[in-house]
Amino acid sequence: MPPRSTRPVDKLDDDDYPAYTMGRAAEMLGTTPAFLRALDDHQLITPLRSEGGHRRYTRHQLRIAARARQLVDAGTHIEAACRIINLENQLEQAQRINEQLHTHNTTT
């Protein structure tokens, strides 16, 4: 028998657990299900599907959708908002890699 964990894993604490239905996600973001479908169509977020085929969103995806809504509310077209967010993510990743390389080079 495997050892028991001292703290049970709580799926609701997991940013990548698909806990939110489309309706609940739209309500939390103050938007419409159509907006969330558009983000999926533009491949910004790809929600997981329940056994019945319903979209299920993670907290991480909701943060991305909230950023998209912020840009759209400021007058950015949804396609451009999705591209901006993708570029922001790429920049963040490049900065992390750069910092790791910098740290590695200064310690050797």
C-alpha positions as a printed Julia matrix, in Angstrom:
108×3 Matrix{Float64}:
   0.0    0.0     0.0
   1.51   3.39   -0.97
   2.13   5.88    1.84
  -0.61   8.4     2.45
   0.11  12.0     1.67
   0.19  14.35    4.63
  -1.96  16.78    2.66
  -4.56  15.5     0.22
  -4.4   16.98   -3.24
  -7.23  19.45   -3.68
  -8.13  19.77   -7.35
  -9.69  23.17   -6.76
  -6.27  24.5    -5.71
  -4.86  23.31   -9.05
  -4.72  26.17  -11.6
  -4.92  23.61  -14.39
  -7.97  21.7   -13.15
 -10.98  22.31  -15.44
 -13.42  23.27  -12.71
 -15.54  25.93  -14.4
 -18.37  25.49  -16.87
 -18.74  27.95  -19.71
 -21.68  29.66  -18.01
 -19.86  30.03  -14.72
 -16.68  31.22  -16.44
 -18.61  33.83  -18.44
 -20.37  34.99  -15.27
 -17.09  35.29  -13.35
 -15.53  37.33  -16.18
 -18.61  39.45  -16.76
 -18.75  38.41  -20.39
 -20.75  36.12  -22.64
 -20.25  32.49  -23.62
 -19.81  33.76  -27.2
 -16.72  35.69  -26.07
 -15.23  32.52  -24.59
 -16.04  30.58  -27.76
 -14.28  33.31  -29.78
 -11.15  32.9   -27.66
 -11.29  29.18  -28.4
 -11.82  29.89  -32.13
  -8.74  32.14  -32.11
  -6.82  29.41  -30.25
  -5.97  31.62  -27.3
  -7.42  29.12  -24.84
  -8.56  25.59  -25.52
 -10.91  24.43  -22.79
 -11.09  20.79  -21.92
 -14.32  18.95  -22.65
 -16.47  17.03  -20.2
 -17.67  13.55  -21.12
 -20.8   15.22  -22.47
 -18.73  17.55  -24.68
 -19.23  20.69  -22.6
 -16.36  23.18  -22.29
 -14.6   23.26  -18.92
 -12.17  26.05  -18.01
  -9.24  26.21  -15.62
  -8.33  29.16  -13.41
  -5.26  29.7   -15.58
  -7.47  29.94  -18.68
  -9.8   32.35  -16.89
  -6.87  34.67  -16.15
  -5.94  34.63  -19.84
  -9.58  35.29  -20.81
  -9.71  38.17  -18.3
  -6.64  39.71  -19.94
  -8.29  39.33  -23.36
 -11.43  40.99  -22.07
  -9.36  43.85  -20.66
  -7.81  44.46  -24.09
 -11.13  44.15  -25.94
 -12.81  46.5   -23.48
 -10.03  49.01  -24.25
 -10.97  48.88  -27.93
  -8.63  46.19  -29.25
 -10.13  43.81  -31.81
 -10.37  40.28  -30.4
  -7.94  38.86  -32.98
  -5.35  41.49  -32.08
  -5.97  40.92  -28.35
  -5.25  37.22  -28.77
  -2.05  37.98  -30.67
  -0.95  40.51  -28.03
  -1.46  37.97  -25.26
   0.48  35.31  -27.17
   3.33  37.79  -27.68
   3.25  38.78  -23.99
   3.55  35.1   -23.05
   6.45  34.57  -25.48
   8.24  37.62  -24.08
   7.76  36.41  -20.5
   9.13  32.99  -21.42
  12.14  34.52  -23.23
  12.87  36.74  -20.22
  12.77  33.69  -17.91
  15.18  31.8   -20.17
  17.45  34.84  -20.4
  17.5   35.16  -16.61
  18.32  31.45  -16.22
  21.15  31.73  -18.72
  22.44  34.87  -17.02
  22.34  33.19  -13.61
  24.08  30.09  -14.99
  26.82  32.15  -16.68
  27.54  34.22  -13.57
  27.88  31.13  -11.34
  30.31  29.3   -13.63
